Amino acid sequence: MGTQVKDVVIKADAPTELLLKKHADYIEAYGKKEDGYEFVMTEFLRLNGVYWGITVMDLMKQLDRMNKNDILKFISDCQHECGGVSSSLKHDPHLLYTLSAIQILTIYNSLDTINIEKVVEYVSGLQQKDGSFMGDKWGEIDTRFSFCAVACLALLGRLDAIDVDKAVEFVIACMNFDGGFGCRPGSESHSGQIYCCLGVLSITNSLHFVNVDMLGWWLCERQLPSGGLNGRPEKLPDVCYSWWVLASLKIIGKIHWIDKKKLETYILACQDDETGGFADRPGNMVDPFHTLFGIAGLSLLGSYTEDIKLVNPVYCMPEYILKQNNICPQIL
C-alpha cells in the first residue's frame, strides 16, 4: 500500500466566489482593534502587518481606507539611529522590517519620511565577506535576509552600496541538487527560500544560474490533490504558498505548469464568508498575512482581473508602483 498524501478536504459549502468587500472591511477593522489579543500578541511583527494590510488594500483598490498619516508617522518612529527600522516602538531594528518600511513608503511615494542614507548604510553594513547578509546585529544568516537587503536597496536605487556579485555568489552556493534553494549552503530546499533566492537573482539579472526545468518541476510537485500548494514534501497545503510557489514559477516562466483552476478553488475555499479574510487552510482562523497572499495568488493566476490589480512576482507590490519607479526585475 502506498503512503497517503497529507492534504485537506474542501467541504461542499466552502466559498467559491471572491468576497472582496468583506476582505477590505476585515483589513480596515484589523488595525483598529488595538486592545485585542491578536493585535497585542503580534507586536513583534507589527510593521510587517502594516505592509500586508497596505499592499492587499492597494491590490483590492481600497488603499484610501487606510490612514496614511498615522502609518507614515509610525514608520518614522520605528527608524533607529543606525538607520534600520524595527517592527514596533522600542524593538530592535531588523532587515525584515526595514524592507517592509521601504515597500510601504514606495507605495505611498513618501520615501522622504525617513533618513534613506542611514537605511542604505544600515543594510550595506550587514553584508558579510561571503556575500551573505545578517538579519540584524545579532548575526543570523539566511537567504531571506539576502532578499530583504537586495530588494530594499533596489527599491531605493542603491544596489551600488553592496557587493552584488558576492551577494549572488552566496545565493548560488545555496542551490541544491533538486534545483531548489535553502536558507544557507547545505540546507534543504523550501518554497519560501526559493522565492527569496529567485528574487535576488531576478533583481540582479542573474536568473541564468537557475536550472528552470528542474526547479519548475520541484515547485509544481508542491500542488496537492486539493489544489493547494505546500512548502516542501509531506506538508499540508497553505494559502501563503499560493504566493511563494506561484511567484517563483512566474519568475522562471513556468506558472502554466500547475493546475490554475484547482489552485483558485483552494484559495477561495480558505476565505471566511462571515468575517472576511483568508486562512492558511479552509475553516481555520483568518489573518492579514494569509489575506495578502491569497489575494496576491489570485492576481498571479490572472483571476478577478476587474477587481484585483496586477501584482509584481518579485516584490509582492502592485505592478503599477514599480512601473512608476522604473523598476523592472528580470522575469523569464
N, C-alpha and C positions, 0 to 999 in steps of 0.2 A: 504493500500500500504506500502511495506517495504521501508526502507531508502536506498538511493543509496550509494554504496561503493565509497569512494573517490579513484580515480585511474587516470591513464593516458592512452591514446590511442597510441599504437605504429603504426606509419604510414607504409604504404606498401613499401616505399622507404628507410626505416631505414636500417643501416648496419647490415649484417648478418654474416660477417666474421671478424676475428680479424685483425686489421690494425696495426700490431706490429711495422713496420718500422716508420710509422707516429707518433706513440706514443713515440718512442725513440727520434725521431727528435724534437718533441714538448718539451719533458722534457729537452733535452740538450739545446735548444734555450731559454727556460724559464728563466734560471738562468743568462743569458747574457743580458737580457733586463732591466738593472738596472735603466734606466730613464723612464721606462714605468709606467703608472698609477697603473696598477695592482700590479707591483713589489713594488712600493713605499708604497701603501696602505696596504701591508701585512707585513710590517716590524715587527709588534708586534708578529708575529709567524714565523719569518724567519727561525729559527733553525728547527722547525717542518717541514717547507717546504723543507729544505735540506734533512731531514730524509725521507720524502715522495719520493723525487727525487732519492736519493741514493738507497733506498730499491726497488723501482719499476724498476730502471735500472738494478739492480742486478738480480731481478726476470726475466727480459727480456733478460738477458745475454749481457747487454750493459754497465756494470759498468765502463769499461775502457774509456768511453766517458766523464766521469765526472772528474773534476780537483781535484784530491786527495789532493795535497799540499795546494791549496787555501782553501779547506774545512777544513783540519786539523788546519790550521792557524786561520781560523775564529772561530772554536770551542775553541781553546786555548785562543783567545782574549775575548771570551764570558764568561770564567770562572772568578768568583769573589773571593775576599779574603776569603769569608765564605765557599767557596768550591762549591757553587751552580753555575749553568750555566743559562745565560739569553738568550732570543730569538734573540737578536741582541746587538750590541755595545751600551753602555750607557742605557740599560734597566735593570730592576730588575731581579735577579735570581728567578727561579721557578722550581718546581718538573717536570712539563710537559717538559720543555726544557732540564732539566738535564737528563731525561730518553732518549730523542732524541739524545743527545750528546753521551751517553754511547752506544746506539744502533749503531750509525754511527761508533764510534771508534771500536766497536766489529766487525762490518762488515769489517772494514779496518785493523783489527788486530793491532790497534795503540792506545791502552789504555794509553800508557806512554806519550801521547800528553799532558795530563792534570794531575793535582795532585789528584790521586784517593783517597788517605787517607782523603783529605779535602772533597771530594764528599761524602764519607761514613759518615763523621762527620756531614755534612750538612743534608743529608737525614735522618739519625737517629735522629737528633735534632728536626725534625718536627713531630715526633710521640707524641701523646697525651696520657694522663693516661688511656683513654678508649680504646686505641689501634688504634684510627683513626690517620689520617695524615693531617696536614695543607699543602696547596699547596705552601705557602711561609710564610714569616714573618708576613703577614697581617692577617692570621688566618682563611681563608675559609676552611671548612671541606667538603670533598667529597670523595666518594669511588673511583673516578678516581685517586685521589692522593694516595690512598692506593695501587692501582695497580702500579702506577708510582714508588713508593718507593720500593715495594717488587720486581718488575721486575728489577729495576735498581740494587739493591743490589744482586739479584740472578745472574745477568749477571757478577757481579764483584766477585761472590763467597763470599759475606759478609753478608748473612742473619743473621749471629750471632750478628750483630750490633744493631738489633732491637728486641723488644719483639714480636716474631712471633705468639705466642698463643693469645696475646691480639689483634694483627692485624686481625687474623682470627675471633676472637670473635666479633669484631666490624662489620666485613663484614656480619657475620651470623645475627647480630642484624638488618641488612638492608634487610633481606629476607621478602617477602610479602606473603599473603595468596594465591596468584596465582602462587607461585613458583619462581617469578622473584625477582629482586633487584632494589633498588632506590639509590639515592645519599647519603642519610642519613636515619636513622631509621624513618619509617613512610612515607617516600617519595614514590611516585608511581613507579611502575616497568617501566623500559626503556631499550631498547636493548643495548644501549651503556654502561649503568651502569651494566647490566647483564654480558656483556663481561668483564668488569673490575673486577667485583666480582668473576666471574669464573676464571679469570686469577690469582687472589690472591690465590684462593682455589686450583687451579691446581699446582701452583708453590710450595705451602706448603703441597702438598699431602693431601688435606682436602676436596676433592670432595664428600666424603661420607655424608657430611651435606646436599647435594642438593637433592631435590625431582626431579629426572631427567625426569620422565614421565610427571609430571605436568608442569615443566619448558619447556620441549621439545614441549609440546602441545601449550603453550603460544607463543613460538618462531615460531612454524610452522604457527600459525594463523596470523603472520605478512606478509605472502605471499598473494598478491592481484591477481585478475584475469589476469592482465598484465604480471604476473610472477615476478614483482619486490617486494621488501620487504620494509616494513615501520618500524619505530622505536617504535611505540605504536599504539593502536587502533585509527581509524578515521583520520590517517595521510596519506599523499601521499607517494608513494614509493620513494626511494632514493638509488642510487648506493652504497653509503657508508654502508648501512645496508646489502649489499651483503657481507660485512666483519663482522660487529658487530653481526648480527644474525647467519650467516653461521659459523663463527669461534666458537660461543657459542655452536651451535649444534654439531660441530665437537668435541669440548672438552668433551661434555657429551654423545657422541656416538649416536647421533640421526640425523645426516645430511641426512640420507636416508629418513627421514620423509617429506621432501619437494620435489616439482617437479623441479628437477635439469634442465631439458630441457627448461622449461618456464623461469626459472631464467636466464639461459645463454642467451636466446633470448632477455630478457630485458636488461641485461648488455651490450650486443653487440649493441643494439639499442641506447645506450647512448654515443656511440663514435661519434666524429666529423670526417666525412670522408674527410674533406678538411684540417683542421689544425692538426689533431691527438688529442689525449687526450679524457678523459671521462668527462661527465657532470653528475649532480645528476639525471636528467631526460632527455629523448630524446628531442633534439632541444635546450637545454639550453647551457649556456657558460661552457666550459671545464675548469678544474683547476688541479694542481698536486695532491691535496687531493683525489679527486674522481678518478683520473687516477690510483693512487696506489691501492685504494680499489676495483676498477673494475678488475684490473689485479690479485690482491690477491684473489678476489672472484672466478675468473675463475680457479685459481690454486687450491683452496679448492674443487671446483666442479670436478677437475680432467680433465678439458678441456685443449686442446692445450698443452699436456704434452711434446711435442717435442720442443715447443717454450718458455714455461714458467717453471721456476724452482719451486720446491715444497716449499710452504710457511708454516711456523710453525703457528698454530692457536692461540697460546698463546702470542707470542712475536711479531707477524707480521714482521718476519725477515726470510730470506731464511733458510730452514731447515738445509742445509749443514753447515752453520755457527755455529748453535747450537750444531750439532754433533761434529764438530771440537773442540768445547769448553766443551764437555761432559755435556751439559745442557739438561736435559730430563724432562720437566714438565709432570705432570700426565694427561693422556688422557684416558677417559673411553672407 
